[in-house]
Structure formats: structure tokens, C-alpha cells
């Protein structure tokens, strides 16, 4: 436009800009009200959507008001064009960032709500966020009149060189995707590798898997190494598992009585100790005539891997106390010791329990 700037132009521009700011303020209040209602719902996805809209909608109103103000001002064609481009790029940038937050938040919400999907696996969240931001960047370039076809061609050619230079990184990336897609390992699982590392899986990201062991230390394992390792997952196909405890009683014990007393101790432990599975049917199996005892195995059910230590602790204490009360002996291992006096060896067989204050014979040369 070639006409001069008038007071009416400034007035209309101010009204347009003020309308945009007022609309942004009203929309922010409305979205805040929607956010309070979204907090009451059970689905977390609406919280993510409302939070993203609170960031993009007020800015869109402000940009609309600024665009309206620029339209009524007597700007030259070039200035008007550049102004519209700046406002459009600003709006695309805000929309892209908000869309990335929405998509990443929805992916995180879905992965946390479904038992068969990785609950805190940041690899999926990061990949979706990067894809949305990349699309928004390409849209900005196209809006500015920059052709993206040569850029895509250059990225395709340069991608080969990057892939060769980042073989290990890409191997870890695709190994992490394979681990999550196959559902062999999920965050929260307790795993043990053939190399000896074990613990709860904290997170699986684009490069590595973080494991927290029972001593509360973090072990970082590259995804490629994890995919190749022999691994035991104590949470699959279900968290509940059975543990085996080896017990032995003296040969003069009444095995029917031993079995009955042991079952009573098992029932008490399963009922009182946190982490036990009361519905699991206890199993007692006699299996060995040992040197000094009859051995049997007690099979207990526990809720998850780390519960076994507490259950073993309580069961052994209660079983030992009950055996002493019932007169059931747990014999000490048999030993053969040799006393040498004057060059003559006298073998002596020792069996049964070691009485308090009794000393074990030693060999003197």
C-alpha cells in the first residue's frame, strides 16, 4: 500500500491486537477449567491433550490478532509478506512443539496403561517426539519457500555415511526396539543375565538398558549386548514363582509327623508373611537318604522375585523353632576325624548334632 498511516489504522490495529490478547486470556481460562475436569477422569490422555492445547491455543489467538493488525496497517507488499511469514512460522513452531508433547504424552500414557507394553520405555517416546519435530521443521522450510527435495536427497546420501559411522549406536537402537517389540523384557521385570548381572529393569532407551540391582545400584547394559545374552526373566510369563528349600531330618524321625508339622509351618508363613501366595498349594517331597539325614524339598509360592528372601527368612526361623518344640532333630553333617598319637592313626566317626561346649577333634602331627 502507498497511502499514509492514519489514526484509524492504528486504532483498528490496536483493536485487532487487543482482541487477540483478550481471546488468548479467555481461552486460557477455559482450558484451565477443562484441565481441572480432565484431572478427574481415569484416562491420562485427556490431561496430555488439554496441557498441550493450553500452550498452542492462546498463542494462536495472539498470532491471529497480530495478523489482523498487520492486515489493516498500510504496509508494503514486501513487509506484509515477511510479516505473514514470521507469524506463520511462529504459529507452526508452537503447534509443532505442542503436537510433539501430545504425541509423546499419549505414547507414554498408552505404554503405562497396558501390561503387555513397556511402561517407562523412553525409546518410543523419544522416537515419536523426534519424528513430529522433524515434520514440523520440514513444514517451516516449505513455508519459507525453501525446497525440501534437495535436502531429503542429501539426507538420504548422507544417511549412508552416518549409518556406517554409527554402527554400534544404530545396533543398540534397533536392538532396543526389537527387545520391546518382542516383549521379552519390559521395565519393571527382574532379569538375570548369563554374565552375572541381575536386577529390576528401570528403563530401555535408544542406546542402553538400565538395571537396578537389589543393593540399589544401577547397572547400564548396551541394548546390543542385552539382545545377544542368555537371560532369565523372573517376571514372565507371570510374576508369581516357586522357590525350593532343602531340609533334612534325622533317621529316627517320624516322617508323617515331620510332613504334618512342616505343612503347618508353611500355612502359617504363607498367611502371615507379606509377599507370600496363600493360595499356592505347598509341596513337600522326600528324596534322599543322606549320610546323616533324610533330605526333602519344600516348594513355596511367592508373589515376585524379591519376596523370596523375606519368606525364606521367616520360614526357616519358624520351622527351626517348631522342630525344636516337636523334638524333631536336624542332624549335623557326618565327619570322619583322625587323631594321631605316637604315629598311630585312630579313625573316629562323628554323626549327629554337636552338643554345646563340645569341641571337634583336630589332627596333631
C-alpha positions in Angstrom: 0.0 0.0 0.0 1.2 3.5 -0.7 -1.2 5.5 1.4 -0.1 7.2 4.6 -0.6 5.8 8.1 -3.7 7.3 9.8 -5.1 7.3 13.3 -7.9 5.0 12.2 -5.3 2.5 11.0 -3.6 2.5 14.4 -7.0 2.2 16.2 -8.1 -0.8 14.1 -4.7 -2.4 14.5 -4.8 -1.9 18.3 -8.4 -3.3 18.4 -7.3 -6.4 16.4 -4.2 -6.9 18.7 -6.2 -6.4 21.8 -8.9 -8.8 20.6 -6.2 -11.4 20.1 -4.8 -10.9 23.6 -8.3 -10.9 25.1 -9.2 -14.1 23.2 -5.9 -15.7 24.4 -6.7 -14.8 28.0 -10.3 -16.2 27.8 -9.2 -19.4 26.1 -6.5 -19.9 28.7 -9.2 -19.6 31.5 -11.4 -22.0 29.6 -8.6 -24.6 29.1 -7.7 -24.3 32.8 -11.3 -25.2 33.6 -11.1 -28.1 31.2 -7.9 -29.2 32.8 -9.5 -29.4 36.2 -12.2 -31.6 34.8 -9.6 -33.8 32.9 -7.9 -34.5 36.2 -11.0 -36.2 37.5 -11.1 -38.7 34.7 -9.3 -42.1 34.8 -7.7 -41.7 31.4 -4.5 -39.7 31.5 -4.6 -38.9 27.7 -7.1 -36.0 28.1 -4.7 -34.4 30.6 -1.9 -34.5 28.0 -4.2 -33.0 25.3 -5.5 -30.2 27.5 -2.0 -29.4 28.6 -0.8 -29.1 25.0 -3.8 -27.0 24.0 -3.1 -24.6 26.8 0.3 -23.9 25.1 -0.8 -23.6 21.5 -4.4 -22.1 21.5 -3.5 -18.8 23.4 -0.5 -18.3 21.1 -2.7 -19.0 18.1 -5.1 -16.2 19.3 -2.2 -13.8 19.7 -0.8 -14.6 16.3 -4.3 -14.2 14.8 -4.6 -10.8 16.4 -1.2 -9.7 15.2 -2.0 -10.9 11.7 -5.3 -8.9 11.8 -3.3 -5.8 13.0 -0.8 -6.2 10.2 -3.6 -6.6 7.6 -5.2 -3.2 8.5 -1.9 -1.3 8.5 -0.8 0.3 5.2 2.3 -1.9 4.9 4.1 -2.5 1.6 3.7 -5.8 -0.2 7.1 -7.0 0.9 6.7 -6.1 4.5 3.3 -7.6 4.6 4.7 -10.8 3.1 7.6 -11.1 5.6 5.2 -10.3 8.5 2.9 -13.1 7.5 5.8 -15.5 7.1 7.1 -14.7 10.6 3.7 -15.1 12.1 3.1 -18.3 10.2 6.5 -19.7 11.3 5.8 -18.8 14.9 2.4 -20.5 14.8 3.9 -23.6 13.1 6.7 -23.8 15.7 4.2 -23.6 18.6 1.9 -26.1 17.0 4.8 -28.5 16.3 6.1 -28.3 19.9 2.6 -28.8 21.2 1.9 -31.7 18.9 5.2 -33.4 19.9 4.2 -33.1 23.6 0.7 -34.5 22.8 2.0 -37.5 20.8 4.8 -38.2 23.3 2.4 -37.9 26.2 -0.1 -40.2 24.6 2.6 -42.8 23.8 3.7 -42.7 27.4 0.1 -42.9 28.6 -0.6 -46.0 26.4 2.7 -47.7 27.4 1.9 -47.2 31.1 -1.6 -48.4 30.9 -1.1 -51.7 29.0 0.5 -54.6 30.7 2.0 -56.0 27.6 3.8 -52.8 26.6 6.9 -51.2 28.1 5.7 -48.9 30.8 8.5 -46.5 31.0 10.4 -47.2 27.9 11.7 -43.8 26.7 12.8 -45.1 23.4 9.3 -45.0 21.9 8.6 -41.6 23.4 11.8 -40.1 22.1 11.3 -41.6 18.6 7.8 -40.1 18.2 8.9 -36.7 19.6 11.8 -36.6 17.1 9.5 -37.6 14.1 7.0 -34.9 14.9 9.6 -32.2 15.3 11.3 -33.2 12.1 7.9 -33.0 10.2 7.4 -29.5 11.7 10.8 -28.4 10.6 10.2 -29.5 7.0 6.8 -27.6 7.1 8.6 -24.5 8.2 11.2 -24.8 5.4 8.4 -25.3 2.9 6.5 -22.2 4.3 9.6 -20.1 3.8 9.8 -21.1 0.2 12.9 -23.4 0.7 12.6 -26.6 -1.4 13.0 -29.7 0.8 13.5 -32.1 -2.1 17.3 -31.4 -2.3 17.5 -31.6 1.4 15.8 -35.0 1.5 18.2 -36.2 -1.2 21.2 -35.0 0.7 19.9 -36.6 3.9 19.5 -39.9 2.0 23.0 -39.9 0.7 24.5 -38.7 4.0 22.5 -41.2 5.9 24.6 -44.0 4.4 27.8 -42.4 5.7 26.2 -41.8 9.1 25.0 -45.4 9.3 28.5 -46.6 8.7 30.0 -44.3 11.3 27.3 -45.1 13.9 27.1 -48.9 13.5 27.2 -49.6 17.2 24.7 -46.8 18.1 22.3 -48.0 15.5 22.7 -51.6 16.5 21.8 -50.6 20.1 18.8 -48.6 18.8 17.3 -51.4 16.7 18.2 -54.0 19.4 16.2 -51.9 21.9 13.2 -51.7 19.5 13.4 -55.5 19.0 13.5 -56.2 22.7 10.5 -54.0 23.4 8.5 -55.3 20.3 9.2 -58.9 21.2 8.0 -58.2 24.8 10.8 -60.4 26.2 11.9 -57.7 28.6 9.8 -54.8 30.0 10.6 -52.1 32.5 9.8 -53.5 36.0 10.9 -57.0 35.1 13.5 -58.8 37.2 16.1 -60.4 34.9 19.4 -62.3 35.3 22.0 -62.4 32.5 24.4 -65.2 31.8 27.3 -62.8 32.6 26.0 -62.4 36.1 24.2 -59.0 36.1 20.7 -59.1 37.6 18.1 -56.7 38.9 14.9 -54.8 38.0 14.8 -53.2 34.6 14.4 -49.4 35.2 14.3 -48.2 31.6 15.1 -49.1 28.0 16.1 -46.1 25.9 17.6 -45.7 22.4 21.1 -46.9 23.4 21.1 -48.8 26.7 19.1 -50.6 29.3 19.3 -49.6 33.0 19.0 -52.2 35.7 18.7 -51.6 39.4 20.0 -54.5 41.5 18.9 -55.4 45.0 21.7 -53.3 46.5 20.1 -50.2 44.8 23.0 -49.7 42.4 22.3 -49.1 38.7 23.9 -51.3 36.0 24.0 -50.0 32.5 23.9 -52.6 29.7 24.1 -51.7 25.9 21.0 -52.9 24.1 23.0 -54.9 21.6 24.7 -56.9 24.4 21.4 -57.5 26.1 19.8 -58.8 22.9 22.7 -61.3 22.5 22.9 -62.5 26.1 21.3 -65.6 27.6 18.7 -64.2 30.0 16.3 -65.4 32.7 13.2 -63.2 33.1 11.7 -63.9 36.5 8.5 -61.9 35.7 7.5 -63.8 32.6 5.1 -65.3 31.9 3.8 -64.2 35.3 5.3 -62.5 38.4 4.4 -65.3 40.8 7.1 -68.0 41.1 8.0 -71.0 43.2 11.1 -71.4 45.4 12.7 -74.6 46.6 14.2 -75.0 50.1 16.2 -78.1 51.1 15.6 -79.5 54.6 16.9 -82.6 56.3 15.8 -84.6 59.4 17.4 -87.4 61.4 16.8 -91.0 60.5 14.8 -91.7 63.7 12.2 -89.1 62.8 8.6 -90.0 62.1 8.3 -88.7 58.5 4.5 -88.5 58.7 4.9 -86.3 61.8 7.6 -84.2 60.0 5.4 -83.7 57.0 2.4 -82.6 59.1 4.4 -80.2 61.2 6.1 -78.7 58.1 2.8 -78.2 56.4 1.5 -76.3 59.4 4.5 -74.1 59.4 4.1 -73.4 55.7 0.5 -72.5 56.1 1.4 -70.1 58.9 4.1 -68.5 56.9 2.0 -68.1 53.8 -0.7 -66.5 55.8 1.3 -64.1 57.9 4.3 -63.0 55.7 3.9 -60.2 53.2 4.7 -61.3 49.6 3.6 -64.9 50.1 0.9 -66.6 48.0 -1.6 -68.2 50.4 -3.5 -69.9 47.6 -0.4 -71.7 46.4 -0.6 -75.4 47.4 2.6 -76.3 49.4 4.6 -79.3 48.2 6.9 -81.5 50.4 8.9 -84.2 48.6 11.3 -86.6 50.4 14.1 -87.5 48.0 17.4 -88.5 49.6 18.9 -90.9 52.1 21.9 -88.8 53.0 24.9 -89.7 55.2 23.2 -88.4 58.4 19.8 -87.3 57.4 16.7 -87.8 55.2 16.5 -84.9 52.8 13.4 -83.4 51.4 12.4 -80.3 49.4 9.8 -77.7 50.4 8.3 -75.8 47.5 6.7 -72.4 48.3 4.9 -69.8 46.2 6.0 -66.1 46.3 4.5 -63.0 44.8 7.6 -61.9 42.9 11.3 -62.4 42.9 12.5 -60.2 45.7 9.8 -61.6 48.1 11.6 -64.9 48.3 14.3 -63.6 50.7 11.8 -62.4 53.3 9.8 -65.6 53.0 12.8 -67.9 53.3 14.0 -65.9 56.3 10.7 -66.2 58.2 10.1 -69.8 57.1 13.5 -71.1 58.3 13.1 -69.3 61.7 9.6 -70.7 62.3 10.5 -74.2 61.1 13.5 -74.4 63.3 11.5 -73.2 66.3 8.7 -75.6 65.7 11.1 -78.6 65.1 12.7 -77.9 68.5 9.3 -77.8 70.2 8.2 -81.0 68.5 11.5 -82.8 69.2 12.4 -83.2 65.5 16.2 -83.2 65.1 18.1 -81.6 62.3 21.4 -83.5 62.4 24.8 -82.0 61.8 26.8 -83.5 58.8 28.8 -86.7 59.5 32.5 -86.3 59.7 35.5 -88.6 59.9 38.3 -87.2 62.0 41.7 -88.8 62.7 43.7 -88.5 66.0 47.4 -89.2 65.7 49.3 -90.1 68.8 52.7 -91.7 68.5 52.3 -92.1 64.8 49.1 -94.3 65.1 46.0 -93.0 63.3 42.7 -93.7 65.1 39.7 -93.0 62.8 36.6 -91.9 64.6 33.1 -91.5 63.1 31.2 -88.5 64.2 27.5 -88.2 63.5 24.5 -86.4 64.9 24.3 -83.0 66.4 27.2 -81.2 68.1 26.4 -80.6 71.7 27.0 -77.1 73.2 30.5 -76.9 74.6 31.8 -79.9 72.6 34.9 -79.4 70.5 35.8 -81.0 67.2 38.9 -83.1 67.3 41.9 -81.9 65.3 44.9 -83.6 63.8 48.3 -83.2 65.5 51.5 -84.2 63.8 
